[in-house]
Amino acid sequence: MAKIIEVTPHHLCRLFKEEFKIRPFVYLIKIRLKKAKELMLQNRNFTVKYVTKKVGYNDISYFCFIFKKYEGITPTEFKDMHIQ
């Protein structure tokens, strides 16, 4: 993105944070987690592994770590709470 608008990555990060009050990487994480939750609510048969891949993570352990860090519960706990 920085190259497209002809600024340094550091400058892009600063501009992004000024405008959206969040770092670009955290913004991307939140988008991925939102999509992951949508997928889990959409079809209870989707496995955490499947959802992990669909939202762009290659490592299920890392996805679970990030999910718990930002959501306060694991993906499996989320599924259990929202899907009967």
Secondary structure, DSSP 4 states (H G I P E B T S, - for coil): -TTTTTS-HHHHHHHHHHHHSS-HHHHHHHHHHHHHHHHHHH-TT--HHHHHHHTT-S-HHHHHHHHHHHHSS-HHHHHHHH--
